[in-house]
Amino acid sequence: MAATLAFIGLGIFMLAMATPAITAKPNLSHSELGIWSEFLDYSKVRNFLPSLKEHHLSLSLAISADHPNFDEFAKVYIEAEEMGVEVRPWLLLTEKDGYWFNKWNFPQAKSFVDLFVSEMKQRNIKLQWLVFDVEPPRSLIEEAQKLLQEGHYLTALHLLQHSSQDASLAAAERAYAQLVDDLHQQGVHVQGVISNFVLNDLQDSHRRIQSALGTPVFGIAWDEISFMVYRVEFQRVLGPVGPWIVYEYAKRAHSFFGSRAGLDIGEAGHVSYPAPFSGYTDPQDLKDDLAAVSAAGLEKIHIYSLDGISERGIHFWLGSLEAKSLGIRDLESFALMFLFDQGRLLLPEAH
């Protein structure tokens, strides 16, 4: 038995190492770069508009259902439009309602979408885009993380199994699909922002991970769909993780969604939500992630976030981009993808 396991392990190692080195040079003239802004005051965001224009960055700007300031948002939107900076409104719910859109809170999501569209019409703003951030509620994420950190793996699995079955994913898919179709009728494009783990689930028609995380994806006519691959988050749990994990997910996103696919990378500078911590401090880490996405063939890249980047400025982070080889495929990224691909089988089928 031991010899068999050793042979299998050697085979996996050799397969991973067989991938040649990849030299990736981000070509900004062919990339569609964007940046997120979640908590930065709108007046400060307006001060960054010239720098966003200089670096050819679009802006996904958050507006929360918790005390939304429609007037100030409109000022940023109009000023950016006049400068040629694309703004994509990023709609967020209240903490009580789950903050991000998911299968449990469609009524609240639709209500806020309708309200926002109406408020912008009243201000003579013709919306081009809306961003739906589709993630599980913070409470589910925090409980699962706590259980895993304490080594209660079976309890964490039971938690996800329960979340998979306590609401219908199929019903949520139909509801969000209709909402997106309605927005299309109004001339509004919709970008879906999804957890990277859904990419470990897309080859499975049973949609196990999507159901457990409450993230409806299939059957929705997303104009763009991007996946959050924050290498910092992997590093916080697993230690040093190289940009190959970014490449692996970017390659998979491209294979499933083609030109509609994008990747969200980071996190750069300080991060304040859901709990404060320090993200990348070295701009080279961000540049390595950009190179990894570029090597995978994706052109839509979004950086999280202006909140953290604002402290040292956009030019500090993106002032120069140099070609750099990703090197030989690391075993860790290969093992992680294999683990997540197979781990989905422990979850029940969606209903």
C-alpha positions in Angstrom: 0.0 0.0 0.0 2.8 2.4 1.0 4.6 1.7 -2.3 1.4 2.3 -4.3 0.8 5.7 -2.6 4.4 6.6 -3.2 4.1 5.8 -6.9 0.9 7.8 -7.2 2.6 10.7 -5.4 5.6 10.5 -7.7 3.3 10.5 -10.7 1.4 13.6 -9.5 4.8 15.3 -8.9 6.1 14.5 -12.3 2.9 15.6 -14.0 3.0 18.9 -12.2 6.7 19.5 -13.0 6.2 18.6 -16.6 4.6 21.9 -17.4 7.2 24.2 -18.9 8.0 27.6 -17.5 5.8 30.4 -18.8 7.0 33.9 -19.4 4.2 36.4 -19.2 4.3 40.1 -19.9 1.2 42.0 -19.1 0.2 44.0 -22.2 -1.9 46.8 -20.9 -2.8 48.0 -24.4 -4.7 44.8 -24.8 -6.0 44.3 -21.3 -9.1 45.8 -19.7 -8.0 46.8 -16.3 -10.3 47.8 -13.5 -10.1 48.5 -9.8 -12.6 48.1 -6.9 -13.5 50.8 -4.4 -15.6 49.6 -1.5 -15.2 51.9 1.5 -13.3 54.9 0.3 -15.3 58.2 0.7 -16.8 59.4 -2.6 -15.0 62.7 -2.3 -11.6 60.9 -2.1 -12.6 58.6 -5.0 -13.2 61.8 -7.1 -9.7 62.9 -6.3 -8.3 59.7 -7.9 -10.2 60.0 -11.2 -7.3 61.6 -13.0 -5.0 58.8 -11.9 -7.5 56.2 -13.0 -7.7 57.8 -16.4 -3.9 57.9 -16.6 -3.6 54.2 -15.9 -6.6 53.3 -18.1 -8.5 51.8 -15.2 -12.3 51.4 -15.0 -13.8 51.8 -11.5 -16.2 49.4 -9.8 -17.7 51.7 -7.1 -19.6 50.3 -4.2 -23.0 51.7 -3.1 -24.6 50.0 -0.1 -28.2 49.6 0.7 -27.2 50.6 4.2 -27.7 54.4 4.0 -27.0 54.8 0.3 -25.9 58.3 -0.8 -27.3 58.5 -4.3 -26.5 62.1 -4.8 -22.8 61.8 -4.1 -22.6 58.5 -6.1 -24.1 60.4 -9.0 -21.6 63.2 -8.8 -18.7 60.6 -9.0 -20.4 58.8 -11.9 -21.0 62.0 -13.9 -17.6 63.5 -13.3 -15.9 60.1 -14.3 -18.0 59.9 -17.4 -17.0 63.4 -18.5 -13.3 62.4 -18.0 -13.7 59.1 -19.9 -13.4 56.8 -16.9 -16.0 54.0 -16.9 -17.8 53.5 -13.6 -19.6 50.2 -12.8 -22.0 50.5 -9.8 -21.3 47.7 -7.4 -24.4 47.0 -5.4 -24.2 45.8 -1.8 -26.9 44.9 0.6 -27.1 45.6 4.4 -25.3 43.3 6.8 -28.6 42.1 8.0 -29.6 41.0 4.5 -26.3 39.2 3.8 -24.3 42.0 2.2 -23.6 40.1 -1.0 -26.1 38.7 -3.4 -26.9 34.9 -3.0 -29.6 32.3 -3.1 -31.0 33.4 0.3 -31.6 37.0 -0.4 -32.9 37.5 -3.9 -36.0 39.6 -2.8 -33.7 42.1 -1.0 -31.2 42.1 -4.0 -34.0 42.8 -6.5 -35.5 45.5 -4.3 -32.2 47.4 -4.1 -31.4 46.9 -7.8 -34.8 48.4 -8.7 -34.3 51.3 -6.2 -30.9 52.1 -7.5 -31.9 52.1 -11.2 -34.9 54.3 -10.4 -32.7 56.8 -8.4 -30.2 57.0 -11.2 -33.0 57.6 -13.8 -34.2 60.5 -11.7 -30.7 62.0 -11.9 -30.7 61.6 -15.7 -27.9 58.9 -15.6 -28.1 56.3 -18.3 -26.5 53.2 -16.7 -24.2 51.0 -18.8 -23.3 48.4 -16.1 -24.3 47.0 -12.8 -22.1 44.6 -10.7 -23.7 41.7 -8.8 -21.3 40.5 -6.2 -22.5 36.9 -5.7 -21.1 35.4 -2.5 -22.3 33.5 0.6 -23.3 35.6 3.6 -20.5 36.7 5.9 -21.9 34.6 8.8 -21.5 31.4 6.8 -17.9 32.3 5.7 -16.9 33.2 9.2 -18.4 30.1 10.8 -16.8 27.8 8.3 -13.4 29.5 8.6 -13.5 29.3 12.4 -14.4 25.6 12.3 -11.5 24.9 9.9 -9.0 26.8 11.9 -10.0 24.9 15.0 -9.6 21.6 13.2 -13.3 20.7 13.2 -13.3 19.6 9.6 -16.3 17.3 9.8 -18.5 20.0 11.5 -17.5 22.4 8.7 -18.5 19.9 6.1 -21.8 19.4 7.8 -22.3 23.1 7.9 -21.8 23.3 4.1 -24.0 20.3 3.5 -26.8 21.9 5.4 -26.4 25.3 3.6 -26.6 23.4 0.3 -30.0 21.9 1.1 -31.7 24.7 3.0 -32.7 26.7 0.0 -33.1 26.0 -3.7 -30.2 27.0 -6.0 -32.4 26.3 -9.1 -35.1 28.7 -7.9 -32.4 31.4 -7.3 -30.9 30.8 -10.7 -34.2 31.4 -12.4 -34.9 34.5 -10.3 -31.5 36.2 -11.0 -31.7 35.2 -14.7 -35.0 37.0 -15.0 -33.6 40.1 -13.2 -30.6 40.2 -15.5 -32.9 39.8 -18.6 -35.0 42.7 -17.3 -31.9 44.9 -17.0 -30.8 43.9 -20.5 -34.2 45.2 -21.7 -33.3 48.5 -20.2 -29.9 48.6 -21.9 -27.9 47.7 -18.8 -25.1 45.2 -18.9 -24.5 43.0 -15.8 -21.2 41.7 -14.4 -21.3 38.7 -12.0 -18.5 38.5 -9.5 -18.1 35.0 -8.1 -15.9 32.9 -5.7 -13.0 31.2 -7.3 -14.2 27.9 -5.8 -17.1 27.8 -8.3 -14.4 27.1 -11.0 -13.7 23.8 -9.2 -17.4 23.0 -9.7 -18.3 24.0 -13.2 -17.4 20.6 -14.8 -20.1 19.1 -12.4 -23.7 19.4 -13.6 -24.8 18.8 -10.0 -23.5 22.3 -9.0 -22.4 21.1 -5.5 -20.1 24.0 -4.5 -22.5 26.6 -6.0 -25.3 25.2 -3.9 -23.3 25.1 -0.7 -22.1 28.6 -1.1 -25.4 29.9 -2.4 -24.0 31.3 -5.5 -26.2 31.1 -8.6 -24.1 31.1 -11.8 -25.6 28.9 -14.5 -28.4 29.9 -16.7 -27.8 33.6 -16.1 -26.8 35.8 -19.1 -23.9 37.5 -17.6 -22.3 40.0 -19.9 -19.1 39.5 -17.9 -18.3 37.0 -15.2 -15.2 37.5 -13.0 -13.7 35.2 -10.3 -12.0 36.4 -7.1 -8.6 34.8 -6.8 -7.0 36.7 -4.0 -3.6 35.0 -3.5 -3.3 36.8 -0.2 -6.2 34.8 1.2 -4.4 31.5 0.2 -1.2 32.8 1.9 -3.0 33.6 5.1 -4.2 30.0 5.5 -1.5 28.0 3.7 1.7 30.1 3.8 3.6 31.1 0.7 1.5 30.4 -2.4 2.9 31.5 -5.7 1.1 33.1 -8.7 0.6 29.7 -10.3 -2.6 29.4 -8.4 -3.8 32.6 -10.1 -2.8 31.2 -13.5 -4.7 27.9 -12.8 -7.9 29.7 -12.0 -7.5 32.2 -14.9 -6.9 29.4 -17.3 -10.0 27.6 -16.2 -12.2 30.8 -16.2 -11.0 31.4 -19.8 -11.8 27.8 -20.9 -15.4 28.0 -19.5 -16.4 31.5 -20.3 -14.0 32.7 -23.1 -14.0 36.4 -23.7 -16.7 37.1 -21.0 -14.3 35.8 -18.3 -12.3 38.0 -16.0 -10.3 37.7 -12.8 -10.2 39.7 -9.6 -6.7 39.8 -8.0 -5.1 41.2 -4.8 -5.5 42.1 -2.2 -3.2 45.2 -2.2 -2.5 47.3 0.8 -4.8 47.3 3.8 -8.1 45.3 3.8 -10.8 46.4 6.2 -13.6 43.9 5.6 -14.8 41.5 6.9 -11.9 41.9 9.4 -8.9 44.3 9.1 -5.6 42.8 7.9 -2.6 43.7 5.7 -2.6 42.5 2.1 0.2 42.9 -0.4 2.9 45.4 0.6 5.1 44.8 -2.4 3.8 45.9 -5.8 5.7 43.0 -7.4 3.2 40.6 -5.9 0.4 42.4 -7.7 2.5 42.5 -10.9 3.1 38.8 -10.7 -0.6 38.2 -10.5 -1.2 40.4 -13.5 1.4 38.4 -15.4 -0.2 35.1 -14.4 -3.7 36.3 -15.6 -2.2 37.6 -18.8 -0.4 34.3 -19.4 -3.7 32.5 -19.1 -5.1 34.5 -22.0 -7.6 36.6 -20.0 -7.9 40.3 -20.8 -10.4 41.4 -18.1 -8.5 42.0 -14.8 -9.8 43.8 -11.7 -7.7 44.8 -8.8 -8.9 44.9 -5.2 -8.8 47.6 -4.1 -8.5 51.4 -4.3 -9.1 51.4 -0.6 -5.7 49.9 0.1 -3.9 51.2 -2.9 -4.9 54.8 -2.2 -2.4 55.1 0.7 0.6 54.9 -1.5 -1.0 55.8 -4.8 -1.8 54.0 -8.0 1.5 54.8 -9.6 3.4 53.0 -6.8 1.4 49.8 -7.5 1.2 50.0 -11.3 3.8 52.4 -12.4 5.9 49.8 -14.3 5.1 46.3 -15.3 8.0 44.0 -16.1 8.1 40.6 -17.8 8.7 37.8 -15.4 8.6 34.1 -15.8 6.2 32.1 -13.6 8.8 29.4 -13.5 8.2 25.7 -13.3 4.6 24.9 -12.3 4.6 24.5 -8.5 3.3 21.4 -6.9 1.3 23.3 -4.4 -1.1 24.9 -6.9 -1.6 21.6 -8.7 -2.4 19.9 -5.4 -4.8 22.6 -4.3 -6.7 22.5 -7.5 -6.9 18.7 -7.3 -8.0 18.9 -3.6 -10.8 21.4 -4.4 -11.9 19.5 -7.5 -12.3 16.3 -5.6 -13.6 17.8 -2.3 -16.8 18.9 -4.0 -17.9 15.3 -4.1 -18.4 15.4 -0.3 -21.2 17.9 -0.9 -24.8 17.0 -1.9 -26.2 17.8 -5.3 -28.0 21.1 -5.8 -31.8 21.2 -6.0 
